[in-house]
Amino acid sequence: MELLIAGAKALQITLQPEHLTAFRTYDETLREWNARFNLTAITDTEGVQVRHFLDSLSCLHALEASAPLGTCRLIDVGTGAGFPGLPLKILRPQLRLTLVEATEKKTRFLQHIVEQLQLREVQVLHARAEELGQDPAHRERYDWVVARAVAEMPILMEYLLPLAKLGGRVLAQKGESAPAEVQGGEYAITQLGGRVQRIAPVELRGLAETRYLVVVAKVAATPDKYPRRAGMPAKRPLCANEG
């Protein structure tokens, strides 16, 4: 866990022994399952510690910019093998976390690792974001809606903003194209009730490229027609000439 410890320290995040124990278990279990189910393309020691664990923990800089997370409700959409949601839960156990994944084999892994790590207040959902966005149990219910490497901004915002409550926020983890993506997604963000609040660069130890945390505030209710039915956001992304 040396890379993770050093990288977290560079981000001014202190990892306690119990955190490191959890991350070791997570790493070992991910490798074991990945050999059978191909959960992630990143399986080497450095990649898991930097591109999965450390990249997830970097979200804390945006999530806690104004106040500690405490018991807020956070939903991680398209979480895959649990990123960034589960590393955040390991460090902030009071967080009420919902993990959303459309691939069944990945949800089975998520349920297993949640049990193995003995994490409480974690809900694993085998579902699509478009369905949850129209479900009263989830629509506009969350303080934070997060996603990593799921889709380009116009599509992603239609997945995420309907789930954020008024006054809540969306956090999208993006690569070096983030500023251009945000510019291209402005129309969708506005139509869905959002406003770009922050685009913060993040430098991770062991990673050459710059990562970005894009924070969008939910300032107005999302119109009832959004999100559209499953598949439509990706097929016809919201833009000024498609609205």
KEKE-3310 file (N, C-alpha, C; in steps of 0.2 Angstrom, whole numbers, plus 5000, padded with zeros to 4 digits):
npx = (5004:5011:5011:4998:4998:5008:5003:4990:4995:5000:4989:4984:4977:4975:4978:4972:4977:4966:4960:4969:4970:4957:4958:4968:4961:4951:4958:4964:4952:4947:4956:4955:4941:4942:4949:4940:4929:4932:4931:4938:4950:4961:4973:4985:4997:5001:4992:4980:4981:4983:4975:4963:4960:4967:4963:4949:4949:4953:4942:4937:4942:4934:4921:4921:4924:4917:4910:4911:4907:4899:4883:4877:4868:4874:4876:4883:4885:4885:4895:4904:4917:4915:4920:4920:4914:4915:4929:4928:4918:4925:4934:4925:4914:4901:4894:4880:4878:4874:4876:4876:4874:4874:4878:4876:4886:4895:4887:4885:4898:4900:4891:4896:4909:4905:4899:4910:4919:4912:4903:4891:4875:4875:4869:4866:4862:4856:4853:4848:4853:4844:4832:4831:4831:4818:4811:4802:4808:4821:4823:4829:4834:4846:4861:4874:4879:4888:4901:4912:4921:4910:4902:4901:4899:4886:4877:4880:4876:4862:4860:4864:4860:4845:4845:4850:4846:4837:4848:4858:4872:4882:4896:4908:4920:4934:4945:4959:4952:4942:4938:4934:4924:4915:4911:4905:4894:4886:4873:4865:4867:4861:4848:4844:4843:4855:4870:4887:4899:4912:4928:4940:4957:4967:4981:4989:5000:5011:5004:5004:4995:4984:4970:4952:4940:4924:4911:4894:4881:4864:4852:4839:4823:4823:4816:4801:4802:4814:4826:4826:4819:4828:4843:4841:4847:4861:4859:4853:4861:4858:4858:4859:4853:4845:4837)
npy = (4994:5006:5015:5020:5026:5036:5044:5048:5055:5066:5072:5077:5068:5058:5041:5028:5014:5005:5008:5005:4991:4988:4992:4983:4971:4974:4976:4963:4955:4960:4957:4943:4940:4947:4938:4929:4936:4947:4961:4974:4982:4986:4979:4978:4981:4994:5001:4998:5004:5018:5022:5017:5017:5029:5039:5038:5043:5056:5063:5068:5081:5089:5085:5089:5102:5113:5108:5094:5077:5069:5062:5062:5059:5049:5045:5034:5032:5021:5013:5002:4992:4998:5011:5029:5026:5016:5017:5030:5028:5019:5028:5037:5032:5035:5040:5038:5027:5024:5012:5011:5000:4993:4981:4964:4955:4963:4969:4959:4957:4969:4968:4957:4962:4973:4966:4959:4968:4973:4984:4997:5004:5004:5003:4992:4993:4985:4992:5004:5021:5030:5024:5025:5039:5042:5036:5039:5036:5038:5049:5066:5065:5065:5071:5071:5067:5056:5051:5042:5041:5038:5043:5056:5074:5080:5068:5062:5071:5070:5058:5060:5073:5072:5065:5072:5082:5097:5110:5101:5092:5088:5077:5075:5065:5068:5067:5075:5082:5088:5103:5107:5097:5102:5114:5110:5104:5113:5118:5106:5105:5117:5115:5104:5109:5112:5121:5125:5124:5122:5118:5108:5105:5090:5083:5067:5057:5047:5047:5053:5061:5075:5075:5079:5087:5090:5100:5102:5112:5109:5119:5121:5113:5097:5096:5086:5077:5072:5060:5054:5039:5023:5022:5033:5045:5043:5040:5052:5065:5079:5094:5111:5111:5100:5100)
npz = (5000:4999:4988:4988:5001:5000:4990:4995:5006:4999:4994:5006:5014:5027:5030:5041:5050:5050:5038:5028:5030:5025:5012:5007:5008:4999:4987:4986:4985:4973:4963:4964:4960:4948:4940:4936:4931:4924:4929:4929:4919:4924:4934:4940:4953:4955:4947:4953:4965:4962:4951:4954:4969:4974:4965:4967:4980:4979:4976:4988:4990:4983:4987:5001:5001:5007:5018:5030:5025:5033:5037:5024:5009:4996:4979:4968:4952:4939:4944:4942:4948:4960:4961:4962:4974:4985:4990:4996:5005:5014:5020:5025:5035:5040:5029:5019:5007:4990:4977:4960:4946:4930:4925:4929:4934:4940:4950:4958:4963:4970:4980:4987:4991:4999:5010:5014:5019:5029:5028:5032:5029:5015:4999:4986:4969:4955:4941:4928:4926:4920:4923:4937:4938:4936:4946:4960:4972:4971:4963:4963:4976:4982:4991:4985:4969:4960:4948:4938:4923:4914:4904:4891:4894:4891:4890:4902:4912:4910:4916:4929:4935:4937:4949:4959:4973:4976:4979:4981:4974:4959:4955:4944:4938:4928:4913:4905:4895:4901:4903:4890:4888:4897:4893:4881:4886:4892:4888:4891:4904:4910:4905:4913:4925:4932:4937:4933:4945:4949:4942:4945:4944:4947:4953:4953:4962:4954:4942:4926:4918:4920:4931:4933:4943:4942:4947:4948:4953:4959:4955:4951:4948:4939:4924:4921:4910:4909:4916:4899:4891:4893:4885:4877:4881:4877:4864:4858:4863:4874:4866:4860:4847:4848:4859)
capx = (5000:5015:5009:4992:4999:5011:4998:4985:4998:5001:4982:4983:4973:4978:4975:4973:4978:4960:4959:4974:4967:4951:4960:4971:4956:4948:4963:4965:4946:4946:4960:4952:4935:4943:4952:4935:4923:4934:4928:4941:4956:4967:4973:4992:4997:5002:4986:4974:4982:4983:4970:4957:4959:4969:4959:4943:4949:4954:4935:4936:4943:4928:4915:4922:4926:4913:4908:4912:4901:4894:4878:4874:4866:4878:4874:4888:4881:4890:4901:4909:4919:4915:4924:4924:4910:4918:4935:4925:4914:4930:4936:4919:4909:4895:4891:4875:4880:4870:4880:4872:4878:4869:4880:4874:4891:4898:4883:4887:4905:4899:4887:4901:4914:4902:4898:4917:4922:4907:4901:4884:4872:4877:4864:4869:4856:4857:4849:4851:4852:4838:4826:4831:4830:4811:4809:4801:4812:4828:4823:4830:4834:4853:4865:4879:4878:4895:4902:4918:4922:4904:4900:4903:4895:4878:4874:4881:4872:4855:4860:4865:4856:4839:4845:4852:4840:4838:4853:4863:4878:4885:4903:4910:4928:4935:4952:4961:4947:4936:4936:4931:4918:4910:4909:4900:4888:4883:4866:4862:4867:4856:4841:4842:4843:4861:4875:4893:4901:4919:4932:4946:4962:4970:4987:4989:5006:5011:5000:5006:4990:4980:4963:4948:4934:4919:4906:4888:4876:4857:4849:4832:4821:4824:4810:4799:4803:4821:4829:4822:4819:4834:4846:4840:4852:4867:4858:4852:4863:4855:4862:4855:4849:4842:4833)
capy = (5000:5012:5020:5023:5030:5042:5048:5051:5061:5072:5075:5079:5063:5053:5034:5025:5007:5001:5010:5001:4984:4987:4993:4977:4966:4976:4974:4955:4952:4963:4953:4936:4940:4949:4933:4925:4939:4953:4967:4980:4981:4988:4974:4978:4984:5002:5004:4998:5009:5025:5023:5016:5019:5036:5043:5039:5047:5063:5066:5071:5088:5093:5084:5092:5109:5117:5105:5087:5073:5067:5056:5064:5053:5050:5039:5033:5030:5017:5012:4997:4988:5002:5017:5030:5026:5012:5020:5035:5025:5017:5034:5041:5027:5038:5041:5034:5026:5019:5010:5009:4997:4990:4974:4960:4952:4968:4970:4953:4958:4974:4965:4953:4966:4977:4961:4957:4974:4975:4991:4998:5010:5004:5000:4990:4993:4983:4996:5010:5028:5032:5021:5028:5046:5043:5033:5043:5034:5041:5056:5072:5063:5064:5077:5071:5061:5055:5046:5042:5038:5035:5046:5063:5078:5080:5062:5061:5076:5068:5052:5062:5079:5071:5061:5077:5086:5105:5112:5096:5093:5082:5077:5071:5064:5068:5067:5081:5085:5091:5110:5107:5094:5106:5119:5107:5101:5119:5118:5101:5106:5122:5112:5099:5112:5113:5126:5123:5128:5122:5113:5108:5100:5086:5079:5061:5054:5041:5048:5059:5066:5079:5073:5085:5086:5094:5100:5105:5113:5108:5125:5121:5106:5094:5095:5079:5073:5070:5058:5050:5032:5020:5022:5039:5051:5042:5040:5059:5069:5085:5100:5117:5110:5094:5100)
capz = (5000:4999:4983:4991:5007:4998:4986:4999:5009:4994:4994:5012:5016:5031:5030:5047:5049:5048:5031:5024:5030:5021:5005:5006:5007:4993:4982:4985:4982:4966:4959:4964:4956:4941:4936:4933:4929:4920:4932:4927:4915:4928:4939:4942:4960:4954:4944:4957:4971:4960:4946:4957:4976:4975:4961:4971:4986:4977:4976:4995:4990:4981:4992:5007:5001:5011:5025:5030:5022:5038:5035:5018:5005:4990:4975:4963:4946:4934:4949:4940:4954:4966:4961:4968:4980:4991:4994:5000:5011:5019:5024:5028:5036:5041:5023:5017:5000:4985:4971:4954:4941:4926:4924:4935:4938:4944:4956:4963:4966:4975:4986:4991:4995:5005:5015:5017:5022:5034:5027:5034:5025:5008:4995:4979:4964:4948:4937:4924:4928:4917:4927:4944:4938:4935:4951:4966:4978:4970:4959:4967:4984:4985:4992:4980:4964:4958:4942:4935:4917:4912:4897:4890:4899:4889:4892:4909:4916:4910:4920:4936:4938:4940:4955:4964:4976:4975:4983:4980:4969:4955:4954:4938:4937:4921:4911:4902:4891:4905:4902:4883:4889:4901:4888:4876:4890:4896:4887:4894:4912:4911:4904:4918:4932:4935:4935:4934:4951:4949:4938:4949:4942:4953:4952:4957:4962:4950:4936:4922:4916:4925:4932:4935:4947:4939:4952:4946:4958:4957:4956:4949:4947:4933:4920:4922:4904:4910:4910:4894:4892:4893:4879:4873:4882:4873:4857:4856:4868:4874:4864:4858:4842:4849:4865)
cpx = (5004:5013:5003:4994:5003:5007:4993:4988:4999:4995:4980:4977:4977:4974:4977:4974:4972:4958:4963:4972:4962:4953:4964:4966:4952:4952:4963:4958:4945:4950:4957:4946:4937:4946:4946:4930:4925:4930:4931:4947:4962:4967:4980:4992:4997:4995:4980:4975:4981:4977:4963:4956:4961:4964:4952:4943:4950:4947:4934:4937:4938:4922:4915:4924:4923:4911:4910:4906:4896:4890:4875:4873:4870:4877:4880:4885:4886:4896:4906:4910:4919:4918:4920:4920:4913:4924:4932:4922:4919:4933:4931:4914:4902:4891:4886:4875:4875:4875:4875:4876:4873:4872:4880:4881:4895:4894:4884:4893:4904:4896:4892:4906:4911:4901:4905:4920:4917:4905:4893:4882:4875:4872:4867:4862:4859:4851:4852:4849:4846:4832:4826:4829:4822:4808:4808:4806:4819:4828:4824:4830:4841:4857:4871:4877:4885:4896:4909:4919:4916:4902:4902:4897:4888:4875:4874:4877:4864:4855:4860:4861:4849:4839:4847:4846:4842:4843:4859:4868:4879:4892:4905:4918:4929:4943:4954:4957:4941:4934:4932:4924:4913:4907:4904:4894:4884:4875:4862:4861:4862:4849:4839:4842:4849:4865:4882:4896:4909:4922:4939:4951:4965:4976:4988:4997:5006:5007:5002:5001:4986:4973:4959:4942:4929:4913:4900:4883:4869:4853:4842:4830:4822:4817:4808:4801:4810:4822:4824:4823:4826:4837:4846:4845:4859:4865:4857:4854:4860:4860:4857:4850:4845:4836:4826)
cpy = (5006:5017:5024:5028:5036:5047:5051:5056:5067:5075:5077:5075:5058:5046:5031:5017:5003:5002:5006:4994:4983:4988:4987:4972:4968:4974:4967:4952:4954:4958:4946:4936:4942:4943:4929:4929:4946:4959:4974:4978:4983:4984:4974:4982:4991:5004:5004:5003:5016:5026:5022:5019:5027:5041:5044:5044:5054:5067:5070:5079:5092:5092:5087:5099:5114:5114:5097:5083:5071:5061:5058:5058:5054:5044:5039:5029:5027:5015:5007:4992:4992:5008:5023:5029:5022:5015:5026:5033:5022:5022:5037:5036:5029:5039:5036:5033:5022:5018:5008:5006:4993:4983:4970:4957:4957:4970:4965:4954:4963:4972:4961:4957:4970:4972:4960:4962:4976:4982:4992:5004:5010:5000:4998:4989:4990:4986:5001:5016:5031:5030:5024:5035:5047:5039:5038:5042:5036:5048:5062:5070:5063:5071:5077:5065:5061:5050:5047:5038:5034:5037:5053:5067:5078:5074:5061:5065:5073:5062:5055:5067:5077:5068:5066:5081:5093:5107:5107:5097:5087:5083:5072:5071:5063:5068:5074:5085:5088:5098:5110:5103:5098:5111:5116:5104:5107:5119:5112:5102:5111:5119:5107:5102:5113:5119:5124:5127:5128:5116:5113:5103:5096:5082:5073:5059:5048:5041:5054:5064:5069:5076:5080:5083:5092:5094:5105:5106:5112:5114:5126:5114:5104:5093:5087:5074:5070:5066:5054:5043:5029:5020:5029:5045:5049:5042:5048:5063:5076:5091:5105:5115:5104:5094:5098)
cpz = (5000:4994:4985:4997:5005:4994:4990:5003:5005:4993:5001:5015:5021:5032:5037:5045:5047:5041:5027:5024:5026:5014:5003:5004:5000:4987:4980:4982:4975:4962:4958:4959:4949:4937:4933:4930:4925:4922:4929:4923:4919:4934:4942:4949:4959:4952:4949:4963:4968:4956:4949:4964:4976:4971:4964:4977:4985:4977:4983:4994:4987:4985:4998:5007:5005:5018:5024:5027:5027:5036:5029:5014:4998:4986:4969:4957:4941:4938:4947:4946:4960:4967:4958:4974:4986:4994:4998:5006:5016:5023:5028:5030:5038:5035:5021:5009:4996:4979:4966:4949:4937:4924:4930:4938:4942:4951:4961:4967:4972:4981:4991:4995:5000:5011:5018:5021:5028:5034:5028:5030:5018:5004:4988:4974:4957:4944:4933:4927:4926:4921:4934:4944:4937:4941:4957:4972:4977:4967:4964:4975:4986:4985:4987:4975:4960:4952:4940:4928:4914:4905:4897:4893:4897:4891:4899:4914:4916:4915:4928:4939:4941:4947:4961:4967:4975:4981:4984:4975:4965:4955:4949:4938:4930:4920:4909:4898:4895:4904:4895:4884:4892:4897:4883:4880:4893:4894:4891:4902:4914:4910:4910:4925:4935:4933:4937:4940:4951:4945:4941:4946:4948:4950:4956:4957:4959:4944:4932:4921:4922:4925:4934:4938:4945:4944:4949:4951:4955:4959:4954:4948:4940:4930:4920:4916:4904:4916:4905:4895:4891:4886:4875:4874:4878:4866:4854:4862:4868:4872:4861:4852:4842:4854:4865)
residu = (MET:GLU:LEU:LEU:ILE:ALA:GLY:ALA:LYS:ALA:LEU:GLN:ILE:THR:LEU:GLN:PRO:GLU:HIS:LEU:THR:ALA:PHE:ARG:THR:TYR:ASP:GLU:THR:LEU:ARG:GLU:TRP:ASN:ALA:ARG:PHE:ASN:LEU:THR:ALA:ILE:THR:ASP:THR:GLU:GLY:VAL:GLN:VAL:ARG:HIS:PHE:LEU:ASP:SER:LEU:SER:CYS:LEU:HIS:ALA:LEU:GLU:ALA:SER:ALA:PRO:LEU:GLY:THR:CYS:ARG:LEU:ILE:ASP:VAL:GLY:THR:GLY:ALA:GLY:PHE:PRO:GLY:LEU:PRO:LEU:LYS:ILE:LEU:ARG:PRO:GLN:LEU:ARG:LEU:THR:LEU:VAL:GLU:ALA:THR:GLU:LYS:LYS:THR:ARG:PHE:LEU:GLN:HIS:ILE:VAL:GLU:GLN:LEU:GLN:LEU:ARG:GLU:VAL:GLN:VAL:LEU:HIS:ALA:ARG:ALA:GLU:GLU:LEU:GLY:GLN:ASP:PRO:ALA:HIS:ARG:GLU:ARG:TYR:ASP:TRP:VAL:VAL:ALA:ARG:ALA:VAL:ALA:GLU:MET:PRO:ILE:LEU:MET:GLU:TYR:LEU:LEU:PRO:LEU:ALA:LYS:LEU:GLY:GLY:ARG:VAL:LEU:ALA:GLN:LYS:GLY:GLU:SER:ALA:PRO:ALA:GLU:VAL:GLN:GLY:GLY:GLU:TYR:ALA:ILE:THR:GLN:LEU:GLY:GLY:ARG:VAL:GLN:ARG:ILE:ALA:PRO:VAL:GLU:LEU:ARG:GLY:LEU:ALA:GLU:THR:ARG:TYR:LEU:VAL:VAL:VAL:ALA:LYS:VAL:ALA:ALA:THR:PRO:ASP:LYS:TYR:PRO:ARG:ARG:ALA:GLY:MET:PRO:ALA:LYS:ARG:PRO:LEU:CYS:ALA:ASN:GLU:GLY)
# end
